[in-house]
Amino acid sequence: MNNSEFENKLLLAGLDKLIFSNLTNTPIRTISNWFTSRKGKIAKTPKWVEPYLDLYIKNRKNEIYIEKLHEELIKDIRKNAKD
């Protein structure tokens, strides 16, 4: 994953590099170094980063869905309690 793909995934996940650094216990300097070309090689993130972010995004969407279901359940319970 290149730098722009990484930045886009972070945005989708609702994260920035500092939060990602804290979540993964990866020093921010290390993350910055991922995008520094060395010896003519194109800089990329480590292979684990993309699946990590994909799972994070998927789980975040699931959490939002569960929260909405919970809110609807509470509304239904309160409505039925009044009846």
N, C-alpha and C positions, 0 to 999 in steps of 0.2 A: 504494500500500500504506500503510495507516495504522500507527500505532505498535504496536498489539496484534498485527497481522499480522506486522510486522517482528520483534517480540520472539519470536513463535511460530516463525518461520522460523529465527531465530538458534538457538533451542533445538533444533529439528530438525537443524540443521547442527552442533550441539555447539560453538557459538561464543557469545561475549559481545560487547558493543559494542567493547571495547578490542581484542580479537583481530581482529574485523571491521575496525576502524580500521587496524590494522597490516597486514592482508592486502591491503587496498584502497588503502593510502596516503591515507586520508581522515582529516583531523584529527577527533579525538573531539568537539571543540566543534562541528564542522560536522554531525556525526551528531546531536548534541543539538539543534541548530537546526532539523533537519528536522521536529521535532515541536513547534515553537513557531508557533502560529497568528499570521498577520499579515494586517492589513487585512480581517478577517472571513473569510479563506479557511481552509478546513480544511487542516491541515498533513499532508503526505504525503512519502514518500521519493521520491528521483529515480527515473525510469523504469528505469534500468539495474540498480537494487538487487535487485528481485525475480527477474529472470532470472539474475543473478549467483548469488544464493543457491540458486535451483533447480538450477543446474548444479553448484554446490559440493556440495549434498546428494546429487545423482545420482552424482557422481564419488566421493564418500566411500563411498556404498553399494557402488559397483563395486570400490573399493580393499579394502573389507572382504571382499567375495566372493572377490576374487583372492587375498587373504591366506589365506582358508580353503582354497581350492583348492591353494595352494602347500603348506600344512601337510599336507593329505591326500596330496599327491604325495610329499612327503618321507617320510611314514609308509610309503607303499607301497614306495618305493625301499628303505628300511631293512629292511622285512619281506622283500622279495624277495632282498636281499643276504644275509640270514641263511639263507635256504632253499637 
